[in-house]
Amino acid sequence: MGSVRVSVTARGKGTAQKAGTTTCAPAMDHRLTKSTVVKLVTERVGFHSYIITARLVWINFGGGGMNRRKKYLVFLGMLVALVASAVAVAASTNDNPTTLSEYEAGKRAQQPQTPDLAQAEAFGILRRSRNIDDEVPAQLSSILASSDRFAGLFGANIGLSRHIGAGGSNAWVIPGDGAICFYATTNQHPSVPLAGAPSGGACQANVGAIQGKLSIESESDTMPGIDFVAGLVPDGVTAVTLELSDDTRSTVPVTENVYAASARGHVSGVAFDVLGQAVAIAP
C-alpha cells in the first residue's frame, strides 16, 4: 500500500517490517497444577507458541494418576481452547489492509474499534489509556475527514487517536485498518487554525509504520529556511539523528514513540536503530 499525504501548508510521506520475535518457553515440571494450566492457556505470544504450548500440555500429562483416555480427552479440550484463542488473536490483527487498487475499485476499509495487536505491541502510545487530551481538534478533524482516503483507504479512526506534544509541536497517532495515520503541526494551539504553520500528515500500512518509516516533512513560506520533520518510531527507539544537506547532524529525543523538530536547513535523512538494526529514511 502506498502512503497518502494530508497537509495544509505541508508535504508528508512515509514508507514500508516488523522484526521477528523469538520466545522460549520456560522449563516446567511434569505436575499438572491449576496455576500451570492457567499459565499455559493464557500464554499468547504467536501461533508457533501455541504449538509449543500444546506439546507442553501433553508432556504435563505424562505423570499423575489419570488413565490415558482421560488424559487424552482433557488434553484435546485444552488444545481446542488454545487453537480458538490463537484464531481470536490472529483475527485482531489485519495483515491485509485495503490496497490502492481495491480502493479505486470501490472497496472501503473498515474502521477498527481498538488498535490492532501488531500496533499495540509495537507502540506504547497505543497501549496507554486514551483521555480527553488525545482528541483531535474539530478543525483538524474536518481537514482529515475531507480526505476520503484517510478513512476509506486506511480505515483511520479519529476516535482512537493519541496526542503527544514533542519538539515544539503537536502530533496525533491514529490507528486504522491494518494501517496507522500520523499528523503533526507546529501550531501550538491546534484548535485554532494558524496560516502558514508547517504541518503534514501521512498514513502507512502496519508493516512500514512498525519499522519506523512513517514520517512527514513540511516547509512554509512564512518560515523560510526552516524544515519541520516528525515521525513515529517503535518502542525501544529513544532518539533519532537528523542528517542535514550540509552534512551536519543533530539528535532529537523520542517521546512516546514520536519525534519532531524544526531544523534550519534541509533535512535529507533521519537515522535510528530498531532492535539493533540501523534504519535510515528520507522524510
Contacts in CASP RR format, 6 or more apart in sequence:
PFRMAT RR
TARGET T0000
AUTHOR 0000-0000-0000
METHOD contacts of the structure
MODEL  1
MGSVRVSVTARGKGTAQKAGTTTCAPAMDHRLTKSTVVKLVTERVGFHSY
IITARLVWINFGGGGMNRRKKYLVFLGMLVALVASAVAVAASTNDNPTTL
SEYEAGKRAQQPQTPDLAQAEAFGILRRSRNIDDEVPAQLSSILASSDRF
AGLFGANIGLSRHIGAGGSNAWVIPGDGAICFYATTNQHPSVPLAGAPSG
GACQANVGAIQGKLSIESESDTMPGIDFVAGLVPDGVTAVTLELSDDTRS
TVPVTENVYAASARGHVSGVAFDVLGQAVAIAP
1 16 0 8 1.000
1 97 0 8 1.000
1 98 0 8 1.000
1 99 0 8 1.000
1 100 0 8 1.000
1 153 0 8 1.000
1 154 0 8 1.000
1 179 0 8 1.000
1 204 0 8 1.000
1 205 0 8 1.000
2 16 0 8 1.000
2 100 0 8 1.000
2 204 0 8 1.000
2 205 0 8 1.000
3 12 0 8 1.000
3 13 0 8 1.000
3 14 0 8 1.000
3 15 0 8 1.000
3 202 0 8 1.000
3 203 0 8 1.000
3 204 0 8 1.000
3 214 0 8 1.000
4 147 0 8 1.000
4 149 0 8 1.000
4 150 0 8 1.000
4 153 0 8 1.000
4 154 0 8 1.000
4 202 0 8 1.000
4 203 0 8 1.000
5 11 0 8 1.000
5 12 0 8 1.000
5 13 0 8 1.000
5 200 0 8 1.000
5 201 0 8 1.000
5 202 0 8 1.000
5 216 0 8 1.000
6 143 0 8 1.000
6 144 0 8 1.000
6 147 0 8 1.000
6 150 0 8 1.000
6 183 0 8 1.000
6 200 0 8 1.000
6 201 0 8 1.000
6 202 0 8 1.000
6 203 0 8 1.000
7 199 0 8 1.000
7 200 0 8 1.000
7 201 0 8 1.000
7 216 0 8 1.000
7 218 0 8 1.000
8 143 0 8 1.000
8 185 0 8 1.000
8 196 0 8 1.000
8 197 0 8 1.000
8 199 0 8 1.000
8 200 0 8 1.000
9 195 0 8 1.000
9 196 0 8 1.000
9 197 0 8 1.000
9 198 0 8 1.000
9 199 0 8 1.000
9 218 0 8 1.000
9 220 0 8 1.000
9 221 0 8 1.000
9 222 0 8 1.000
10 198 0 8 1.000
10 199 0 8 1.000
10 200 0 8 1.000
10 201 0 8 1.000
10 216 0 8 1.000
10 217 0 8 1.000
10 218 0 8 1.000
10 219 0 8 1.000
10 220 0 8 1.000
10 228 0 8 1.000
11 200 0 8 1.000
11 216 0 8 1.000
11 217 0 8 1.000
11 218 0 8 1.000
11 219 0 8 1.000
12 200 0 8 1.000
12 201 0 8 1.000
12 202 0 8 1.000
12 215 0 8 1.000
12 216 0 8 1.000
12 217 0 8 1.000
12 218 0 8 1.000
12 283 0 8 1.000
13 202 0 8 1.000
13 215 0 8 1.000
13 216 0 8 1.000
13 217 0 8 1.000
13 283 0 8 1.000
14 202 0 8 1.000
14 204 0 8 1.000
14 208 0 8 1.000
14 213 0 8 1.000
14 214 0 8 1.000
14 215 0 8 1.000
14 216 0 8 1.000
14 281 0 8 1.000
14 283 0 8 1.000
15 204 0 8 1.000
15 208 0 8 1.000
15 213 0 8 1.000
15 214 0 8 1.000
15 281 0 8 1.000
16 204 0 8 1.000
16 205 0 8 1.000
16 207 0 8 1.000
16 208 0 8 1.000
16 211 0 8 1.000
16 213 0 8 1.000
17 207 0 8 1.000
17 208 0 8 1.000
17 210 0 8 1.000
17 211 0 8 1.000
18 118 0 8 1.000
18 122 0 8 1.000
18 206 0 8 1.000
18 207 0 8 1.000
18 210 0 8 1.000
18 211 0 8 1.000
19 211 0 8 1.000
19 274 0 8 1.000
19 275 0 8 1.000
19 277 0 8 1.000
21 45 0 8 1.000
23 45 0 8 1.000
23 46 0 8 1.000
23 49 0 8 1.000
25 43 0 8 1.000
25 49 0 8 1.000
25 52 0 8 1.000
25 53 0 8 1.000
25 56 0 8 1.000
28 36 0 8 1.000
28 56 0 8 1.000
28 59 0 8 1.000
28 60 0 8 1.000
30 59 0 8 1.000
30 60 0 8 1.000
30 62 0 8 1.000
30 63 0 8 1.000
31 60 0 8 1.000
31 63 0 8 1.000
31 64 0 8 1.000
32 60 0 8 1.000
32 61 0 8 1.000
32 63 0 8 1.000
32 64 0 8 1.000
36 60 0 8 1.000
37 78 0 8 1.000
40 53 0 8 1.000
40 56 0 8 1.000
40 57 0 8 1.000
40 60 0 8 1.000
40 78 0 8 1.000
40 82 0 8 1.000
41 78 0 8 1.000
41 81 0 8 1.000
41 82 0 8 1.000
41 85 0 8 1.000
43 49 0 8 1.000
43 53 0 8 1.000
44 50 0 8 1.000
44 85 0 8 1.000
44 86 0 8 1.000
44 89 0 8 1.000
46 86 0 8 1.000
46 89 0 8 1.000
47 86 0 8 1.000
47 90 0 8 1.000
50 82 0 8 1.000
50 83 0 8 1.000
50 85 0 8 1.000
50 86 0 8 1.000
53 82 0 8 1.000
54 78 0 8 1.000
54 79 0 8 1.000
54 82 0 8 1.000
57 75 0 8 1.000
57 78 0 8 1.000
57 79 0 8 1.000
57 82 0 8 1.000
58 75 0 8 1.000
61 71 0 8 1.000
61 74 0 8 1.000
61 75 0 8 1.000
62 71 0 8 1.000
66 74 0 8 1.000
89 117 0 8 1.000
92 116 0 8 1.000
92 117 0 8 1.000
93 116 0 8 1.000
93 117 0 8 1.000
93 118 0 8 1.000
93 178 0 8 1.000
93 206 0 8 1.000
94 112 0 8 1.000
94 116 0 8 1.000
94 177 0 8 1.000
94 178 0 8 1.000
94 206 0 8 1.000
95 118 0 8 1.000
95 178 0 8 1.000
95 206 0 8 1.000
97 109 0 8 1.000
97 154 0 8 1.000
97 177 0 8 1.000
97 178 0 8 1.000
97 179 0 8 1.000
97 205 0 8 1.000
97 206 0 8 1.000
98 107 0 8 1.000
98 108 0 8 1.000
98 109 0 8 1.000
98 152 0 8 1.000
98 153 0 8 1.000
98 154 0 8 1.000
98 155 0 8 1.000
98 177 0 8 1.000
100 153 0 8 1.000
103 109 0 8 1.000
103 149 0 8 1.000
103 152 0 8 1.000
103 153 0 8 1.000
108 151 0 8 1.000
108 152 0 8 1.000
108 153 0 8 1.000
108 155 0 8 1.000
109 151 0 8 1.000
109 152 0 8 1.000
109 153 0 8 1.000
109 154 0 8 1.000
109 155 0 8 1.000
109 176 0 8 1.000
109 177 0 8 1.000
109 179 0 8 1.000
110 155 0 8 1.000
110 177 0 8 1.000
111 151 0 8 1.000
111 155 0 8 1.000
111 156 0 8 1.000
111 157 0 8 1.000
111 176 0 8 1.000
111 177 0 8 1.000
112 155 0 8 1.000
112 157 0 8 1.000
112 160 0 8 1.000
112 175 0 8 1.000
112 176 0 8 1.000
112 177 0 8 1.000
112 178 0 8 1.000
113 157 0 8 1.000
113 160 0 8 1.000
114 160 0 8 1.000
114 175 0 8 1.000
115 123 0 8 1.000
115 126 0 8 1.000
115 127 0 8 1.000
115 160 0 8 1.000
115 175 0 8 1.000
116 175 0 8 1.000
116 176 0 8 1.000
116 178 0 8 1.000
116 206 0 8 1.000
118 178 0 8 1.000
118 206 0 8 1.000
118 210 0 8 1.000
119 126 0 8 1.000
119 175 0 8 1.000
119 178 0 8 1.000
119 180 0 8 1.000
119 206 0 8 1.000
119 209 0 8 1.000
119 210 0 8 1.000
120 126 0 8 1.000
120 127 0 8 1.000
122 209 0 8 1.000
122 210 0 8 1.000
122 234 0 8 1.000
122 235 0 8 1.000
123 173 0 8 1.000
123 180 0 8 1.000
123 232 0 8 1.000
123 234 0 8 1.000
123 235 0 8 1.000
123 257 0 8 1.000
124 235 0 8 1.000
124 256 0 8 1.000
124 257 0 8 1.000
125 162 0 8 1.000
125 164 0 8 1.000
125 173 0 8 1.000
125 256 0 8 1.000
125 257 0 8 1.000
125 258 0 8 1.000
126 160 0 8 1.000
126 162 0 8 1.000
126 173 0 8 1.000
126 175 0 8 1.000
128 162 0 8 1.000
130 159 0 8 1.000
130 160 0 8 1.000
130 161 0 8 1.000
130 162 0 8 1.000
133 163 0 8 1.000
134 161 0 8 1.000
134 162 0 8 1.000
134 163 0 8 1.000
134 172 0 8 1.000
135 159 0 8 1.000
135 161 0 8 1.000
135 163 0 8 1.000
136 144 0 8 1.000
136 158 0 8 1.000
136 159 0 8 1.000
136 161 0 8 1.000
136 163 0 8 1.000
136 172 0 8 1.000
136 174 0 8 1.000
136 183 0 8 1.000
137 190 0 8 1.000
137 191 0 8 1.000
138 191 0 8 1.000
139 190 0 8 1.000
139 191 0 8 1.000
139 192 0 8 1.000
139 193 0 8 1.000
140 172 0 8 1.000
140 183 0 8 1.000
140 185 0 8 1.000
140 190 0 8 1.000
141 158 0 8 1.000
144 150 0 8 1.000
144 156 0 8 1.000
144 158 0 8 1.000
144 174 0 8 1.000
144 181 0 8 1.000
144 183 0 8 1.000
145 151 0 8 1.000
145 158 0 8 1.000
149 203 0 8 1.000
150 156 0 8 1.000
150 181 0 8 1.000
150 203 0 8 1.000
151 157 0 8 1.000
153 203 0 8 1.000
154 176 0 8 1.000
154 177 0 8 1.000
154 178 0 8 1.000
154 179 0 8 1.000
154 181 0 8 1.000
154 203 0 8 1.000
155 176 0 8 1.000
155 177 0 8 1.000
155 179 0 8 1.000
156 174 0 8 1.000
156 175 0 8 1.000
156 176 0 8 1.000
156 179 0 8 1.000
156 181 0 8 1.000
156 203 0 8 1.000
157 174 0 8 1.000
157 175 0 8 1.000
157 176 0 8 1.000
158 174 0 8 1.000
159 174 0 8 1.000
160 174 0 8 1.000
160 175 0 8 1.000
160 176 0 8 1.000
161 172 0 8 1.000
161 173 0 8 1.000
161 174 0 8 1.000
162 172 0 8 1.000
162 173 0 8 1.000
162 174 0 8 1.000
162 256 0 8 1.000
163 170 0 8 1.000
163 171 0 8 1.000
163 172 0 8 1.000
164 170 0 8 1.000
164 171 0 8 1.000
164 172 0 8 1.000
164 173 0 8 1.000
164 255 0 8 1.000
164 256 0 8 1.000
164 257 0 8 1.000
164 258 0 8 1.000
165 171 0 8 1.000
165 255 0 8 1.000
165 258 0 8 1.000
165 260 0 8 1.000
166 230 0 8 1.000
166 253 0 8 1.000
166 254 0 8 1.000
166 255 0 8 1.000
166 256 0 8 1.000
166 258 0 8 1.000
166 259 0 8 1.000
166 260 0 8 1.000
167 252 0 8 1.000
167 255 0 8 1.000
167 259 0 8 1.000
167 260 0 8 1.000
167 261 0 8 1.000
167 262 0 8 1.000
168 186 0 8 1.000
168 188 0 8 1.000
168 260 0 8 1.000
168 262 0 8 1.000
169 184 0 8 1.000
169 185 0 8 1.000
169 186 0 8 1.000
169 228 0 8 1.000
169 230 0 8 1.000
169 260 0 8 1.000
169 262 0 8 1.000
170 184 0 8 1.000
170 185 0 8 1.000
170 187 0 8 1.000
170 188 0 8 1.000
170 190 0 8 1.000
171 182 0 8 1.000
171 183 0 8 1.000
171 184 0 8 1.000
171 185 0 8 1.000
171 230 0 8 1.000
171 231 0 8 1.000
171 258 0 8 1.000
171 260 0 8 1.000
172 182 0 8 1.000
172 183 0 8 1.000
172 184 0 8 1.000
173 180 0 8 1.000
173 181 0 8 1.000
173 182 0 8 1.000
173 232 0 8 1.000
173 257 0 8 1.000
173 258 0 8 1.000
174 180 0 8 1.000
174 181 0 8 1.000
174 182 0 8 1.000
174 183 0 8 1.000
175 181 0 8 1.000
178 205 0 8 1.000
178 206 0 8 1.000
179 203 0 8 1.000
179 204 0 8 1.000
179 205 0 8 1.000
179 206 0 8 1.000
179 209 0 8 1.000
180 203 0 8 1.000
180 204 0 8 1.000
180 206 0 8 1.000
180 209 0 8 1.000
180 214 0 8 1.000
180 232 0 8 1.000
181 201 0 8 1.000
181 202 0 8 1.000
181 203 0 8 1.000
181 204 0 8 1.000
182 201 0 8 1.000
182 202 0 8 1.000
182 203 0 8 1.000
182 204 0 8 1.000
182 209 0 8 1.000
182 214 0 8 1.000
182 215 0 8 1.000
182 216 0 8 1.000
182 230 0 8 1.000
182 231 0 8 1.000
182 232 0 8 1.000
183 199 0 8 1.000
183 200 0 8 1.000
183 201 0 8 1.000
183 216 0 8 1.000
184 199 0 8 1.000
184 200 0 8 1.000
184 201 0 8 1.000
184 216 0 8 1.000
184 228 0 8 1.000
184 230 0 8 1.000
184 231 0 8 1.000
184 258 0 8 1.000
184 260 0 8 1.000
185 197 0 8 1.000
185 198 0 8 1.000
185 199 0 8 1.000
185 200 0 8 1.000
186 197 0 8 1.000
186 198 0 8 1.000
186 199 0 8 1.000
186 228 0 8 1.000
186 262 0 8 1.000
187 193 0 8 1.000
187 194 0 8 1.000
187 197 0 8 1.000
187 199 0 8 1.000
195 222 0 8 1.000
196 220 0 8 1.000
196 221 0 8 1.000
196 222 0 8 1.000
196 223 0 8 1.000
197 220 0 8 1.000
197 222 0 8 1.000
198 218 0 8 1.000
198 219 0 8 1.000
198 220 0 8 1.000
198 223 0 8 1.000
198 226 0 8 1.000
198 228 0 8 1.000
198 262 0 8 1.000
199 218 0 8 1.000
199 228 0 8 1.000
200 216 0 8 1.000
200 218 0 8 1.000
201 216 0 8 1.000
202 214 0 8 1.000
202 215 0 8 1.000
202 216 0 8 1.000
203 214 0 8 1.000
204 213 0 8 1.000
204 214 0 8 1.000
208 214 0 8 1.000
209 232 0 8 1.000
210 234 0 8 1.000
211 234 0 8 1.000
211 274 0 8 1.000
211 279 0 8 1.000
212 231 0 8 1.000
212 232 0 8 1.000
212 233 0 8 1.000
212 234 0 8 1.000
212 237 0 8 1.000
212 272 0 8 1.000
212 274 0 8 1.000
212 279 0 8 1.000
212 281 0 8 1.000
213 279 0 8 1.000
213 281 0 8 1.000
214 231 0 8 1.000
214 232 0 8 1.000
215 229 0 8 1.000
215 230 0 8 1.000
215 231 0 8 1.000
215 232 0 8 1.000
215 270 0 8 1.000
215 281 0 8 1.000
215 283 0 8 1.000
216 229 0 8 1.000
216 230 0 8 1.000
216 231 0 8 1.000
216 283 0 8 1.000
217 227 0 8 1.000
217 228 0 8 1.000
217 229 0 8 1.000
217 267 0 8 1.000
217 283 0 8 1.000
218 227 0 8 1.000
218 228 0 8 1.000
218 229 0 8 1.000
219 225 0 8 1.000
219 226 0 8 1.000
219 227 0 8 1.000
219 228 0 8 1.000
220 226 0 8 1.000
220 228 0 8 1.000
223 262 0 8 1.000
225 264 0 8 1.000
225 265 0 8 1.000
226 262 0 8 1.000
226 263 0 8 1.000
226 264 0 8 1.000
226 265 0 8 1.000
227 262 0 8 1.000
227 263 0 8 1.000
227 264 0 8 1.000
227 265 0 8 1.000
227 266 0 8 1.000
227 267 0 8 1.000
228 260 0 8 1.000
228 261 0 8 1.000
228 262 0 8 1.000
228 263 0 8 1.000
229 242 0 8 1.000
229 260 0 8 1.000
229 261 0 8 1.000
229 263 0 8 1.000
229 267 0 8 1.000
229 270 0 8 1.000
229 283 0 8 1.000
230 258 0 8 1.000
230 259 0 8 1.000
230 260 0 8 1.000
230 261 0 8 1.000
231 258 0 8 1.000
231 259 0 8 1.000
231 260 0 8 1.000
231 270 0 8 1.000
231 283 0 8 1.000
232 257 0 8 1.000
232 258 0 8 1.000
233 240 0 8 1.000
233 254 0 8 1.000
233 257 0 8 1.000
233 258 0 8 1.000
233 259 0 8 1.000
233 272 0 8 1.000
233 274 0 8 1.000
234 257 0 8 1.000
234 274 0 8 1.000
235 257 0 8 1.000
236 274 0 8 1.000
236 275 0 8 1.000
237 254 0 8 1.000
237 257 0 8 1.000
237 272 0 8 1.000
237 273 0 8 1.000
237 274 0 8 1.000
238 253 0 8 1.000
238 254 0 8 1.000
239 251 0 8 1.000
239 252 0 8 1.000
239 253 0 8 1.000
239 254 0 8 1.000
239 259 0 8 1.000
239 272 0 8 1.000
240 251 0 8 1.000
240 252 0 8 1.000
240 254 0 8 1.000
240 259 0 8 1.000
240 270 0 8 1.000
240 271 0 8 1.000
240 272 0 8 1.000
241 249 0 8 1.000
241 250 0 8 1.000
241 251 0 8 1.000
241 252 0 8 1.000
241 270 0 8 1.000
241 271 0 8 1.000
241 272 0 8 1.000
242 249 0 8 1.000
242 250 0 8 1.000
242 251 0 8 1.000
242 252 0 8 1.000
242 261 0 8 1.000
242 263 0 8 1.000
242 267 0 8 1.000
242 269 0 8 1.000
242 270 0 8 1.000
243 249 0 8 1.000
243 267 0 8 1.000
243 268 0 8 1.000
243 269 0 8 1.000
243 270 0 8 1.000
243 271 0 8 1.000
243 280 0 8 1.000
244 250 0 8 1.000
244 263 0 8 1.000
244 265 0 8 1.000
244 266 0 8 1.000
244 267 0 8 1.000
244 268 0 8 1.000
245 265 0 8 1.000
245 266 0 8 1.000
245 267 0 8 1.000
245 268 0 8 1.000
246 265 0 8 1.000
250 261 0 8 1.000
250 263 0 8 1.000
252 259 0 8 1.000
252 260 0 8 1.000
252 261 0 8 1.000
253 259 0 8 1.000
259 270 0 8 1.000
267 283 0 8 1.000
268 282 0 8 1.000
269 280 0 8 1.000
269 281 0 8 1.000
269 282 0 8 1.000
269 283 0 8 1.000
270 280 0 8 1.000
270 281 0 8 1.000
270 282 0 8 1.000
270 283 0 8 1.000
271 278 0 8 1.000
271 279 0 8 1.000
271 280 0 8 1.000
271 281 0 8 1.000
272 278 0 8 1.000
272 279 0 8 1.000
273 279 0 8 1.000
END
